[in-house]
């Protein structure tokens, strides 16, 4: 990546029909053997030439092949890179993260390309790189698409590219679904994907998208199927469900900053813990609106224990959440509950819910506005109009709730956020 030659890579051309073939079946590329200076899993082809443009634009294109990369650089996408004949590796993702926080995956429009997107998601999520996905027509690759359609059309697709999670949801819903069993398996396969999304608001939106794309009106059933898929994946890998990351357990722990939590979320979660309200509609709605990953983990783990064991036992809950940054607050609350009256507790939850809905609405509004802008830039007027209608519906719903209990008054003020919030 300093512009010095460390290896060679070549594309095998189809031999004449009468020529003897000594290559391995299916082989396309020939690379120099690995050595002290060259490990193909640590090299990104084109990074030295594209690094300045990647930093300037703030994002990079990742393609699959050497010829695709050359075509992209020639076609006005000098911020393109490619793995060296391998699937994207952790080292390559970390290297790219030094230059950009966002990438666009531009793989072939075939089954292998779809599989490569799924594999890249895990690697990019681990490295903390946001990704979107450009879908090419079946049988097309970046090189052929540029030759047949031109750079302008590719740029439109890049600007309108959905996020990688949205792409994976849509892809799962549009391939191999023949009956209810296929649908259930496809939804379960998305559980490990959504588990890697940090923002609870984004998770909620993704769950709703899964329900919508698979044509299921019961969002709670979809959520349960996603959780089941995640549990199955962890059982297959021999993982214990905890609130820990997927980092090795013996890795040195990094010092953590003190996390501040919303008083609204702490207050509502405390009520549910104190009074064992997990099965109530109010508690379920409250859990959907939580935004703190730490408090979401507490809510989800406790809800699972209720389903599996019929209730929440403090030692079991604390054991599963021992790495959670809110565990000190949790231990204190379990030892010393603050509420004893169920009617009062439900009233507190009903006060919290509109406050959290207001936050969620603001976040969704920003997301829709960003989507409208991207659709307009890509010339997708139909998508822009669809999003405008969704925005209008969101704003109408918000205006109807204005002035309802929970927006103001003495009762709601006890849960308002302040600068000194903390665990």
WOGI-V347908 format. One record per run of one state. SS is the DSSP state (a for helix, b for strand, c for the rest). FROM is the first residue (numbers start at 1). TO is the last residue. Records with the same first field share a line. If there is no record, write none. Layout:
BEGIN
SS->FROM-TO / FROM-TO
END
This chain:
BEGIN
c->1-8 / 12-28 / 32-39 / 43-43 / 46-46 / 58-58 / 64-65 / 75-79 / 84-89 / 98-101 / 106-110 / 128-129 / 134-141 / 150-150 / 160-161 / 174-179 / 190-190 / 195-199 / 214-218 / 238-262 / 276-280 / 290-292 / 310-313 / 321-326 / 336-341 / 378-380 / 402-409 / 414-423
b->9-11 / 29-31 / 44-45 / 59-63 / 80-83 / 102-105 / 130-133 / 162-163
a->40-42 / 47-57 / 66-74 / 90-97 / 111-127 / 142-149 / 151-159 / 164-173 / 180-189 / 191-194 / 200-213 / 219-237 / 263-275 / 281-289 / 293-309 / 314-320 / 327-335 / 342-377 / 381-401 / 410-413
END
